[in-house]
Amino acid sequence: MARLRILRRLPWIGLGLAGLLVAAALSSPLWLKPLAERQASVALGRPVEIGRLWLRPGSPVLLTAENVLIGNPPDFPLGEEPFLRIPHLTLQVEVGTYLRRREFVIPSVELDRPVSRVVSTADGRSNFAFDPGADRSADTAFPKIGAMRVSGGRAWVSLAGLGAEFEVTVSTKDATGSDDHTIMAEARGTYANQPIAATLLAGSLPSLGGAPGAWPIQLNIVNGPTRSVLKGTLQDPPDPRTATLGLLLAGPDMALLAPLTGVPLPATPPYELGGKLDYTDGRFHFTDIAGRIGRSDVEGTLTVTRGSERPQLTAELRSRSVDLRDIAGLLGGGPGPPGTPGQTPQQQERAAQTHRETTASPRLLPDRSLNLPKLRGVDAHITYQAEQIQGRSMPLDNLALRMDLVDGVVALRPLSFRVGAGRIAADVLLTPGENNTVQAKAEVQFERLDLARLMQATGTYQGEGALSGTARIEGTGRSVADILGHGDGALVLSMAGGDLSRLLVNLAGLRLGSALLGSLGGEARTPVECFVADLPLRRGVVSTRTLLLETEDAVIEGQGVVDLRRERVEMRLWTRSKRLTVGVLPVPLLISGTLKAPSAAPDRAEGAGGGIAGAFAALPTIRFGTGDDPRCDGLLRRVRRGQATGSDAPHGGASSGSGRR
């Protein structure tokens, strides 16, 4: 009987011994460690070494490894520290789920004191870009990873192309009485050769590869003078398209954002912008933007798309109130005028120095170099509207533009300003040339500009009327002053009807007695019959083909040149009175000197000679765009009659040959 009982128990004893052998085999690193190293190396595309590895059967299976080393890519320079060292790693693995559904489920991962070395070299190679090996199946599913805990993690980051050297510490903290935990990370060092300090606070990481779950995050970055805050949730952390994030950006200069965003931006005054950030189909969308740049408020949307050659930037922006100095410097770059809110001490000094140099300089035209060559790193398509332009004496009411930047070429089509009931509409093309030069072409339409708004800018004289005409310019140079100083083009302006300050007309005609009496009697105006200006530009020199103003009681002609390269002006104004005036000097008015500080005085050398009729010869060949107004037609007819009879009455005093119609 005893022998029978032993025989009956032998199968169970054999099964027990087999189980012990299987458990011993499973926990032995002799076969498991090489298999794990090979599979991990293939999956990561780089060498993986494991010091010790053992397995504890159960549900789930507990896998523990010591001294795990993940190396650098095969083509990475020798002598560099490995990408990652993990002294102690613990994984829970659902083996039954894999056997049933061929699906990897890892309920938890614990990393104790991991140390990472993240490097990119000057030639563009990096050790953090993973390239899975060829043996990996293309349809291999991402494992579902549950809770991930890190204790005492550290990383040293060196990014040669970005001028970055910083250290990162990472750890997780379990919430009391809950399976949830908080992820905390801090970075200190330099980025873009500026000090950087960053903190990340995040909630429990949802199951990676599992059902989506909200993952709250908040990232604060201070990089030099630039501040950014990213706060919101990710529904599925591996997929940035599930992000609902708020973004705040603030700093003294948007050009400093280039290393953080990867998008080259022009220099700007100090800014602060907030909005919502999301990612869809390879595009970053910055929507509901609200903030300021310099003294100007900004709203709108912005999209950045990573292109094969250059990033693509698309923006629709608007302002309720804009200071033109905040956007006029975008091509030239600058911190804005002195007193701009948010300027750093360095920017304050730079703005003050620029203001002192501008004030002390005898030149008027902007001579700051344009920065078009720096814009080749991005293609941009921007529309912008400003409802109001700041400035007490600013004659421009609003602004609208569309800017297309492609391969460094800037097209402003259109660039439009409203002036009262009229507007200025420009079509501008700026093309980068050699030696940092810019080739500029511009066509400008002046459509019934409100003269009252233009005269308001003088702060002294008044007037009413609608001024129309065209202008064009083509030139090459490094600055606006350089382009105009070497440019070719023309300016044609005309106005029929309206009125001007009588004081201005009298002073232009050196009718000093009338000017004195008019000033004592308060502001008075004289009706304008016709105004015509035809000013060609050749190699930076503006000449007067025609410059005529006919008022109720006088005809004024101008002749001379304006040298834009030297910024010198020499212009003479002759006046023929239609009626008796008081205190008339029988000489033309000479306007001469620099564009910035011209002077006006009687031209004694010219005397009473010279004449209005001399320049009238060009009138019949010019189309002024006055709509064939009868008032300008009358001036043309009288000019032709004067040329036919050879009459040219003396300047000043009463004249019977040019009486009113």
Number of C-alpha atoms within 10 A of each C-alpha: 6 7 7 8 9 11 11 11 10 11 11 11 12 11 11 12 12 12 12 12 12 13 14 14 15 16 19 15 19 13 11 15 19 15 12 16 18 13 16 18 18 18 20 18 21 20 18 22 19 19 13 15 21 19 21 15 14 11 11 18 16 17 17 17 19 18 16 20 21 21 22 26 20 11 10 15 13 9 6 12 14 20 20 20 20 19 17 17 19 18 20 22 21 18 18 15 13 12 10 8 8 12 17 20 23 22 17 18 17 16 18 17 18 22 21 21 20 22 23 19 14 12 8 9 16 20 21 14 13 13 12 16 15 10 10 13 10 8 6 11 11 13 14 17 21 19 17 20 21 19 15 13 18 21 18 18 20 20 19 18 13 17 14 20 21 18 18 19 18 21 18 21 15 13 12 8 6 7 9 15 18 17 19 16 17 18 20 18 18 20 23 20 13 17 16 21 20 18 18 17 16 19 19 23 23 23 21 21 18 14 10 15 16 18 17 20 19 17 17 17 18 19 23 16 14 21 19 21 18 19 20 18 20 21 18 21 19 11 13 16 17 17 21 17 20 19 20 19 18 22 25 24 27 20 16 21 22 14 16 14 10 14 21 21 19 21 22 25 29 25 24 22 19 21 20 20 22 18 19 13 8 12 16 18 19 21 20 16 20 19 20 20 26 27 22 22 19 24 21 18 18 20 19 22 19 15 13 7 10 17 16 20 21 17 20 16 17 22 22 14 18 25 20 16 17 21 19 13 20 19 19 19 20 23 27 31 22 16 13 19 17 20 23 16 9 11 22 19 14 18 20 16 13 17 14 11 11 15 11 9 10 13 19 15 18 12 15 16 18 20 22 24 18 15 21 16 18 22 24 21 18 16 18 18 21 22 15 16 21 18 13 9 13 14 23 22 18 21 24 17 19 18 19 20 21 18 18 21 19 22 21 19 17 17 18 21 22 21 23 18 13 17 22 21 21 21 18 20 19 19 19 24 16 10 9 15 20 26 18 21 20 17 16 19 18 21 18 19 24 22 23 20 21 21 18 16 16 12 10 11 18 22 22 20 19 20 24 23 23 20 18 20 20 20 21 22 23 21 21 19 22 22 25 25 24 19 26 20 21 18 17 23 20 25 27 25 18 20 21 21 19 23 25 17 23 21 17 23 28 24 22 18 16 19 21 15 12 17 13 9 9 8 13 15 19 19 19 23 23 25 25 26 21 24 22 20 24 17 17 24 23 23 20 20 20 21 24 24 22 25 22 18 21 25 24 21 28 23 20 19 20 22 21 25 18 14 19 18 22 19 18 21 23 27 30 24 27 21 16 12 16 15 15 21 18 22 25 30 23 23 19 19 16 19 19 14 12 12 13 15 14 18 16 12 9 14 13 16 14 15 20 24 17 12 18 20 15 12 19 12 7 13 14 20 16 21 11 11 14 13 18 22 15 14 22 16 12 15 20 17 12 17 15 9 8 10 12 17 18 19 25 26 19 20 16 10 13 20 14 11 8
